[in-house]
Amino acid sequence: MKRYLKTITATLFTSCITLTCLGESLASGAQSTLKSTPAEQSSAVKDALLFVGHWQGKLQVNDQQSIEFIFNFKQSSGGLVASLDVPSQSQFGLDFDEVNQKGNTISLALTAAGIQYAGQLVNGEIKGKYQQGEFKAPVTLVKTQTAALRKAKPQDPSTSPDYSVEQVVFKNHRDGHRLAGTLSIPRGPITHSVIILSGSGPTQRDGDVFGHKLYAVLADLLTKSGIAVLRFDDRGVGESEGVFTTATSKDFASDAEAALLFMNSHKELKQSKIGYVGHSEGSLIAAIALANTNYQTADFFVSLAGPSTSGAQILIDQSYLIQKVRGVASLKLNKDDQQQRQIIAAVSHNASPKELKILLAKSGLSPTQVDAQFAQLTSPWMQYFIKTDPKTFLAKVTVPSFVISGGKDLQVPAPQNIDGFIQTIDKQWLTYKIYPNLNHLLQPADKGLPAEYASIDTTLSPQVVKDIHLWLTQL
């Protein structure tokens, strides 16, 4: 999570709500390397087997907050594979892409989320250190017989759907990496096809967030309504190549363009109208791609809980609104809001590292927390996000656009962001709708707080998909 002040705010657009935002579910786990001779291999296998199983530990974020983890180790033909579960955040199966084990030592990395763990097996416990960005803390793991299991949600897609499913790979020729995804194709004539563009954070094609499979459900509902759907792993995530950690929304837009090129060359889909459905940051990514006049354009654009105000304003608004709805006292709320504005303004105006660290320290953060927040604020993605105004790109959109927001969205608030779309996109292209009782994930919600996401059984309001389908049939 992006935590700038003493209070915990929501994440940017989706995902976790703690200092240790663990990103989305990543795909295939990496394997450790065994030594070459048979004797050494046998010894290495025996050492690896000591780690196999489920290991439970607790990360102490600060004096008031801790998070329980479960590390899962399995033996494969190539060595150990490992994954991470965070039950309190309904995060399961976060696969480590680097697993290195030698003797009684283990080191793990979940690169796209910036997570590392290194430990040593001693007397039945793995004693080690967890690191995410500049945040570091000791974590001791103890073996447990209990595996953390994701609870199925009512809208989870069937394992045998009444439409065809293809696992596909396509190339981003500009940046030179391959992207992997899933293409769902309905039976019968296909008039419309969509490309789902994900929200912020390292996101796998299913959109695993708070125990939901957001984009898998979206794809399933759309395909059942007769629309073909492509969803794909972010660059550097799951089965997709490329580097996630240094990428910005502009870089992700080039991946969106590569997906459009792929869809336009698909023998069954190239005659259909093809467009982007961008959720949250995915809406910004779609707008950047649509504004690129040097590239082919999509036929339509659907924005789901997308921004039209600057990243700086998004951070300020979501921090204030979430604290307000949580019942933070007005004096503290206003003080934190002022501090947030000062910090974001400093980033926007390219403050020196010294100036930014002074501001962070004044907000009451510890030296370790200052370093962690400084690293986040100066990352390429955050720098681009804070300084970017989506209106720059939305003004160049000249395709039919359907903008959807939830009235209880506290992360990308509907009133000011819908208004930005109205001001920017020519009215001949624009349709918009606010669903009063939906949150940022477009679930029926009580207050709209991110803390509610996991406890809501509905992954995505079916009415939203029905309205998208109806809108598309009228193009």
C-alpha positions as CSV (number, residue, x, y, z in Angstrom):
1,M,0.0,0.0,0.0
2,K,1.1,3.6,-0.5
3,R,1.1,5.0,3.0
4,Y,2.3,8.6,3.1
5,L,1.1,9.9,6.5
6,K,0.6,8.3,9.9
7,T,-2.9,7.1,8.9
8,I,-3.4,4.2,6.5
9,T,-5.0,5.3,3.3
10,A,-6.4,3.2,0.4
11,T,-4.1,1.9,-2.3
12,L,-4.0,3.5,-5.6
13,F,-7.1,2.2,-7.4
14,T,-7.1,-1.5,-6.2
15,S,-5.3,-4.0,-4.1
16,C,-3.9,-3.9,-0.6
17,I,-4.5,-1.5,2.3
18,T,-1.4,-1.9,4.4
19,L,2.1,-0.7,4.3
20,T,3.1,-4.1,2.9
21,C,1.0,-4.1,-0.3
22,L,1.6,-7.5,-1.8
23,G,0.3,-6.9,-5.3
24,E,-1.8,-9.2,-7.3
25,S,-1.6,-13.0,-7.6
26,L,1.4,-13.8,-9.8
27,A,1.7,-16.9,-11.9
28,S,4.2,-19.7,-12.2
29,G,6.7,-20.1,-9.4
30,A,10.4,-20.0,-10.1
31,Q,12.6,-23.0,-9.3
32,S,15.8,-23.4,-7.4
33,T,18.8,-24.8,-9.1
34,L,20.2,-28.2,-8.1
35,K,23.8,-29.1,-8.3
36,S,25.1,-31.2,-11.2
37,T,26.6,-34.5,-9.8
38,P,24.2,-37.3,-8.7
39,A,25.5,-37.3,-5.1
40,E,25.2,-33.5,-4.8
41,Q,21.7,-33.7,-6.3
42,S,20.6,-36.3,-3.8
43,S,21.9,-34.2,-0.9
44,A,20.3,-31.0,-2.3
45,V,16.9,-32.8,-2.7
46,K,17.1,-33.9,1.0
47,D,17.9,-30.4,2.1
48,A,15.0,-29.0,0.0
49,L,12.5,-31.5,1.5
50,L,13.1,-29.9,4.9
51,F,11.4,-26.8,3.6
52,V,8.4,-28.5,1.9
53,G,5.1,-27.7,3.6
54,H,3.3,-24.7,5.0
55,W,5.1,-22.2,7.3
56,Q,3.3,-19.5,9.3
57,G,4.8,-16.2,10.5
58,K,3.9,-12.7,11.6
59,L,5.2,-9.4,10.2
60,Q,5.1,-6.6,12.7
61,V,4.4,-3.5,10.6
62,N,4.4,-1.1,13.6
63,D,3.4,-1.1,17.3
64,Q,-0.3,-1.3,16.4
65,Q,-0.3,-3.5,13.3
66,S,0.9,-6.9,12.4
67,I,0.2,-9.2,9.4
68,E,0.1,-13.0,9.4
69,F,1.8,-14.8,6.5
70,I,1.8,-18.4,5.3
71,F,4.7,-19.5,3.1
72,N,4.1,-22.6,1.0
73,F,6.9,-24.7,-0.4
74,K,6.5,-27.5,-2.8
75,Q,9.1,-29.8,-4.5
76,S,9.0,-29.9,-8.3
77,S,11.1,-31.6,-10.9
78,G,13.4,-28.6,-11.0
79,G,13.6,-27.8,-7.3
80,L,11.6,-25.8,-4.8
81,V,8.7,-23.6,-5.8
82,A,7.2,-21.2,-3.2
83,S,4.1,-19.0,-2.8
84,L,2.8,-16.6,-0.2
85,D,-0.7,-16.3,1.4
86,V,-2.0,-13.3,3.4
87,P,-5.3,-14.5,4.7
88,S,-6.2,-11.2,6.4
89,Q,-6.1,-9.5,3.1
90,S,-7.7,-12.4,1.2
91,Q,-4.5,-12.7,-0.9
92,F,-3.6,-16.3,-1.9
93,G,-1.1,-17.9,-4.2
94,L,1.3,-15.1,-4.6
95,D,4.0,-17.0,-6.4
96,F,7.7,-16.1,-5.8
97,D,9.5,-15.8,-9.2
98,E,12.9,-16.3,-7.5
99,V,13.5,-19.3,-5.2
100,N,17.1,-20.0,-4.2
101,Q,17.8,-22.7,-1.6
102,K,21.1,-24.1,-0.5
103,G,21.5,-26.3,2.5
104,N,19.5,-24.7,5.3
105,T,19.2,-21.3,3.8
106,I,16.5,-19.9,1.6
107,S,16.0,-16.7,-0.3
108,L,12.8,-15.6,-2.1
109,A,11.8,-12.7,-4.4
110,L,8.4,-11.6,-5.7
111,T,10.0,-9.1,-8.0
112,A,7.0,-7.3,-9.4
113,A,5.8,-6.4,-5.9
114,G,9.3,-5.6,-4.6
115,I,9.2,-8.3,-1.9
116,Q,12.2,-10.3,-0.7
117,Y,12.7,-12.8,2.1
118,A,15.9,-14.5,3.2
119,G,16.1,-16.9,6.1
120,Q,17.8,-19.9,7.7
121,L,16.3,-23.1,8.9
122,V,17.4,-23.6,12.5
123,N,15.9,-26.0,15.1
124,G,12.6,-26.4,13.1
125,E,12.1,-22.6,12.5
126,I,13.0,-20.4,9.6
127,K,14.5,-17.2,11.0
128,G,14.8,-14.5,8.4
129,K,14.1,-11.0,7.3
130,Y,11.2,-9.7,5.1
131,Q,11.8,-6.7,2.9
132,Q,9.5,-4.6,0.6
133,G,11.1,-1.6,-0.8
134,E,13.0,0.1,2.0
135,F,10.8,-1.5,4.7
136,K,12.5,-4.3,6.6
137,A,11.4,-6.4,9.5
138,P,12.3,-9.8,11.0
139,V,9.9,-12.7,10.3
140,T,10.2,-16.1,11.9
141,L,8.3,-19.0,10.2
142,V,7.0,-22.0,12.1
143,K,5.7,-25.1,10.3
144,T,2.0,-25.6,10.3
145,Q,-0.3,-28.3,9.0
146,T,-3.0,-25.8,7.9
147,A,-3.0,-24.5,4.4
148,A,-4.7,-21.2,3.7
149,L,-7.5,-21.6,1.2
150,R,-9.2,-19.0,-0.9
151,K,-13.0,-19.2,-0.4
152,A,-14.8,-19.5,-3.7
153,K,-17.1,-16.5,-4.6
154,P,-20.5,-17.0,-6.2
155,Q,-19.5,-15.4,-9.5
156,D,-16.3,-17.4,-10.0
157,P,-16.3,-18.7,-13.6
158,S,-17.1,-22.3,-14.3
159,T,-14.1,-24.6,-15.1
160,S,-16.1,-25.8,-18.2
161,P,-17.7,-22.6,-19.6
162,D,-20.1,-22.7,-22.6
163,Y,-17.6,-20.8,-24.8
164,S,-14.1,-21.4,-26.1
165,V,-11.0,-20.4,-24.1
166,E,-7.5,-19.9,-25.7
167,Q,-4.2,-19.3,-23.9
168,V,-2.4,-16.8,-26.1
169,V,0.9,-15.1,-26.4
170,F,1.5,-11.8,-28.3
171,K,4.5,-9.5,-28.7
172,N,5.1,-5.9,-27.8
173,H,7.4,-5.1,-30.7
174,R,8.3,-1.7,-29.5
175,D,9.7,-2.9,-26.1
176,G,10.6,-6.4,-27.3
177,H,8.8,-8.6,-24.8
178,R,6.0,-11.1,-25.0
179,L,2.7,-10.9,-23.1
180,A,0.6,-13.9,-22.1
181,G,-3.1,-13.9,-21.7
182,T,-6.5,-15.7,-22.0
183,L,-8.9,-15.1,-24.9
184,S,-12.5,-16.0,-24.3
185,I,-14.6,-16.4,-27.5
186,P,-18.4,-16.9,-27.5
187,R,-20.2,-19.2,-29.8
188,G,-21.9,-17.7,-32.8
189,P,-21.3,-14.4,-34.7
190,I,-19.0,-12.0,-32.9
191,T,-19.7,-8.3,-33.4
192,H,-17.7,-6.9,-30.5
193,S,-14.4,-7.8,-28.8
194,V,-12.8,-6.2,-25.7
195,I,-9.3,-5.9,-24.2
196,I,-9.4,-5.7,-20.4
197,L,-6.7,-3.3,-19.0
198,S,-6.0,-3.8,-15.3
199,G,-5.7,-1.4,-12.4
200,S,-2.5,-0.5,-10.6
201,G,-0.1,-2.9,-9.0
202,P,1.4,-6.1,-10.5
203,T,-1.7,-7.8,-11.8
204,Q,-2.2,-11.3,-13.2
205,R,-4.9,-11.8,-15.9
206,D,-7.6,-13.0,-13.5
207,G,-7.4,-9.8,-11.4
208,D,-7.0,-11.6,-8.0
209,V,-7.8,-9.0,-5.4
210,F,-9.2,-9.5,-1.9
211,G,-10.3,-13.0,-2.6
212,H,-12.0,-12.0,-5.8
213,K,-11.1,-12.8,-9.4
214,L,-12.3,-9.5,-10.7
215,Y,-11.1,-9.6,-14.4
216,A,-11.9,-13.3,-14.7
217,V,-15.5,-12.6,-13.6
218,L,-15.7,-9.6,-15.9
219,A,-14.5,-11.6,-18.9
220,D,-16.9,-14.5,-18.1
221,L,-19.9,-12.2,-17.9
222,L,-19.0,-10.3,-21.1
223,T,-18.3,-13.5,-23.0
224,K,-21.6,-15.0,-21.9
225,S,-23.3,-11.9,-23.4
226,G,-21.6,-12.6,-26.8
227,I,-18.5,-10.4,-26.5
228,A,-15.0,-11.8,-27.0
229,V,-12.6,-10.9,-24.3
230,L,-8.8,-10.7,-24.0
231,R,-7.2,-10.4,-20.5
232,F,-3.5,-10.7,-20.0
233,D,-0.8,-10.6,-17.3
234,D,1.0,-7.3,-16.8
235,R,4.5,-7.1,-18.1
236,G,6.9,-8.9,-15.8
237,V,4.0,-10.7,-14.0
238,G,2.8,-14.2,-14.3
239,E,3.7,-15.6,-17.7
240,S,4.4,-12.2,-19.3
241,E,7.9,-11.0,-20.1
242,G,9.2,-7.6,-19.5
243,V,10.0,-5.5,-16.4
244,F,7.2,-4.3,-14.2
245,T,9.1,-2.4,-11.5
246,T,10.3,0.5,-13.7
247,A,7.2,0.7,-15.9
248,T,4.8,3.6,-15.9
249,S,1.3,4.0,-17.2
250,K,2.8,5.1,-20.5
251,D,4.7,1.9,-20.8
252,F,1.6,-0.2,-20.0
253,A,-0.2,1.7,-22.8
254,S,2.3,0.2,-25.3
255,D,1.3,-3.2,-24.0
256,A,-2.4,-2.2,-24.6
257,E,-1.4,-1.2,-28.2
258,A,0.3,-4.6,-28.7
259,A,-2.9,-6.3,-27.5
260,L,-5.0,-4.3,-30.0
261,L,-2.6,-5.3,-32.8
262,F,-3.0,-9.0,-31.8
263,M,-6.8,-8.8,-31.7
264,N,-6.9,-7.0,-35.1
265,S,-4.9,-9.9,-36.6
266,H,-7.0,-12.7,-35.0
267,K,-8.8,-14.5,-37.8
268,E,-12.1,-14.8,-35.8
269,L,-12.1,-11.4,-34.3
270,K,-10.5,-8.9,-36.8
271,Q,-13.9,-8.2,-38.4
272,S,-15.5,-7.3,-35.1
273,K,-15.4,-3.9,-33.4
274,I,-12.5,-4.0,-30.9
275,G,-12.1,-1.7,-27.9
276,Y,-10.6,-1.2,-24.5
277,V,-12.3,-1.8,-21.1
278,G,-10.0,-0.2,-18.6
279,H,-10.5,-0.5,-14.8
280,S,-9.1,2.2,-12.6
281,E,-5.5,2.9,-13.8
282,G,-6.4,0.8,-16.8
283,S,-8.7,3.6,-17.9
284,L,-5.8,6.0,-17.9
285,I,-3.7,3.4,-19.8
286,A,-6.5,3.1,-22.4
287,A,-6.7,6.9,-22.8
288,I,-2.9,7.1,-23.4
289,A,-3.1,4.4,-26.0
290,L,-6.1,6.1,-27.7
291,A,-4.3,9.4,-27.8
292,N,-1.4,7.9,-29.7
293,T,-2.2,9.1,-33.2
294,N,0.9,7.3,-34.6
295,Y,-0.7,4.0,-33.8
296,Q,-4.0,2.2,-34.8
297,T,-6.9,3.2,-32.6
298,A,-9.6,1.1,-30.9
299,D,-13.2,1.3,-32.0
300,F,-14.6,2.1,-28.5
301,F,-13.6,2.8,-24.9
302,V,-15.2,1.7,-21.6
303,S,-13.9,3.3,-18.4
304,L,-14.6,1.5,-15.2
305,A,-13.9,3.6,-12.1
306,G,-11.3,5.5,-14.1
307,P,-9.6,8.9,-13.3
308,S,-9.9,12.2,-15.1
309,T,-8.2,14.2,-12.4
310,S,-4.4,14.2,-11.9
311,G,-2.7,11.5,-9.9
312,A,-1.8,14.1,-7.3
313,Q,-5.5,14.9,-6.8
314,I,-6.5,11.3,-6.7
315,L,-4.1,10.7,-3.8
316,I,-5.3,13.7,-1.9
317,D,-9.0,12.9,-2.5
318,Q,-8.8,9.2,-1.6
319,S,-6.8,9.8,1.5
320,Y,-9.2,12.4,2.8
321,L,-12.4,10.5,1.9
322,I,-11.4,7.2,3.3
323,Q,-10.3,8.7,6.6
324,K,-13.5,10.7,6.8
325,V,-15.7,7.7,6.2
326,R,-13.7,5.8,8.8
327,G,-14.7,8.4,11.3
328,V,-11.4,10.2,11.8
329,A,-11.8,13.3,13.9
330,S,-12.0,16.6,11.9
331,L,-8.9,18.2,13.4
332,K,-6.8,15.2,12.6
333,L,-8.4,14.8,9.2
334,N,-7.6,18.4,8.3
335,K,-4.1,18.1,9.6
336,D,-3.4,15.0,7.7
337,D,-4.9,16.4,4.6
338,Q,-2.7,19.5,4.8
339,Q,0.4,17.3,5.2
340,Q,-0.7,15.0,2.3
341,R,-1.1,18.1,0.1
342,Q,2.3,19.4,1.0
343,I,4.0,16.1,0.3
344,I,2.3,15.6,-3.1
345,A,3.0,19.2,-4.1
346,A,6.6,18.7,-3.3
347,V,6.8,15.6,-5.6
348,S,4.8,17.5,-8.3
349,H,7.3,20.4,-8.2
350,N,10.4,18.2,-8.2
351,A,11.5,18.9,-4.6
352,S,15.0,17.8,-3.8
353,P,15.5,14.5,-1.9
354,K,16.4,16.4,1.2
355,E,13.3,18.6,1.1
356,L,11.0,15.6,0.5
357,K,12.5,13.6,3.4
358,I,12.1,16.6,5.7
359,L,8.4,16.8,4.9
360,L,8.0,13.1,5.4
361,A,9.7,13.3,8.8
362,K,7.5,16.2,9.9
363,S,4.4,14.1,9.2
364,G,5.5,11.9,12.1
365,L,7.0,8.9,10.3
366,S,9.9,7.0,11.8
367,P,13.3,7.1,9.9
368,T,12.6,3.6,8.5
369,Q,9.1,4.7,7.3
370,V,10.6,7.9,5.8
371,D,13.0,5.9,3.7
372,A,10.2,3.5,2.6
373,Q,7.8,6.3,1.6
374,F,10.6,8.2,-0.1
375,A,11.4,5.2,-2.2
376,Q,7.8,4.8,-3.2
377,L,7.3,8.5,-4.0
378,T,10.4,8.7,-6.2
379,S,9.7,5.4,-8.1
380,P,9.2,5.9,-11.9
381,W,5.5,4.8,-11.7
382,M,4.6,7.1,-8.9
383,Q,6.5,10.1,-10.4
384,Y,4.6,9.6,-13.7
385,F,1.3,9.0,-11.9
386,I,1.4,12.1,-9.7
387,K,2.5,14.4,-12.5
388,T,0.1,13.2,-15.1
389,D,-3.3,14.7,-15.9
390,P,-5.6,12.2,-17.8
391,K,-7.4,15.1,-19.5
392,T,-4.3,15.6,-21.6
393,F,-5.1,12.2,-23.3
394,L,-8.9,12.2,-22.9
395,A,-9.1,15.4,-25.0
396,K,-7.8,13.4,-27.9
397,V,-10.3,10.6,-27.6
398,T,-12.5,10.4,-30.7
399,V,-14.3,7.1,-30.3
400,P,-17.5,6.1,-28.5
401,S,-16.8,6.2,-24.8
402,F,-18.8,4.8,-21.9
403,V,-17.7,6.1,-18.5
404,I,-18.9,4.1,-15.4
405,S,-18.3,5.1,-11.8
406,G,-19.6,3.9,-8.4
407,G,-21.3,6.4,-6.1
408,K,-19.5,4.8,-3.1
409,D,-16.0,4.8,-4.8
410,L,-13.7,6.3,-2.2
411,Q,-10.5,5.7,-4.3
412,V,-11.5,7.4,-7.5
413,P,-14.5,9.5,-6.4
414,A,-17.3,9.7,-8.9
415,P,-18.4,13.4,-8.9
416,Q,-15.1,15.1,-9.8
417,N,-13.9,12.3,-12.1
418,I,-17.1,11.9,-14.1
419,D,-17.1,15.7,-14.3
420,G,-13.6,15.6,-15.8
421,F,-14.7,13.2,-18.5
422,I,-17.7,15.5,-19.3
423,Q,-15.4,18.5,-19.6
424,T,-12.9,16.8,-21.8
425,I,-14.5,14.2,-24.2
426,D,-16.7,15.7,-26.9
427,K,-20.3,15.0,-26.0
428,Q,-20.9,13.2,-29.4
429,W,-18.7,10.4,-28.1
430,L,-19.6,10.3,-24.4
431,T,-22.0,8.2,-22.4
432,Y,-21.7,8.1,-18.6
433,K,-23.4,6.6,-15.6
434,I,-22.9,6.6,-11.9
435,Y,-24.2,3.6,-9.9
436,P,-25.1,5.0,-6.5
437,N,-24.5,1.9,-4.4
438,L,-21.3,0.5,-6.0
439,N,-17.7,0.9,-4.8
440,H,-14.4,1.1,-6.6
441,L,-14.5,-2.6,-7.6
442,L,-18.1,-2.0,-8.8
443,Q,-19.5,-4.2,-6.0
444,P,-22.7,-3.3,-4.1
445,A,-21.2,-1.7,-0.9
446,D,-22.2,-0.4,2.5
447,K,-19.7,2.5,3.0
448,G,-17.4,1.9,0.1
449,L,-14.3,1.4,2.3
450,P,-11.6,-0.9,0.9
451,A,-11.8,-2.9,4.1
452,E,-15.2,-4.1,2.8
453,Y,-14.0,-5.6,-0.5
454,A,-13.2,-9.0,0.7
455,S,-16.4,-9.5,2.8
456,I,-18.7,-8.8,-0.1
457,D,-19.8,-11.9,-1.9
458,T,-20.5,-10.2,-5.2
459,T,-17.3,-9.7,-7.3
460,L,-18.8,-7.4,-9.9
461,S,-22.4,-6.0,-10.3
462,P,-24.0,-7.9,-13.2
463,Q,-26.0,-4.7,-14.1
464,V,-22.7,-3.0,-15.1
465,V,-22.0,-5.8,-17.6
466,K,-25.6,-5.7,-18.9
467,D,-25.3,-2.0,-19.5
468,I,-22.0,-2.3,-21.3
469,H,-23.5,-5.0,-23.6
470,L,-26.6,-2.8,-24.3
471,W,-24.3,0.2,-25.0
472,L,-22.2,-1.8,-27.4
473,T,-25.2,-3.1,-29.4
474,Q,-26.2,0.5,-30.1
475,L,-22.8,1.5,-31.6
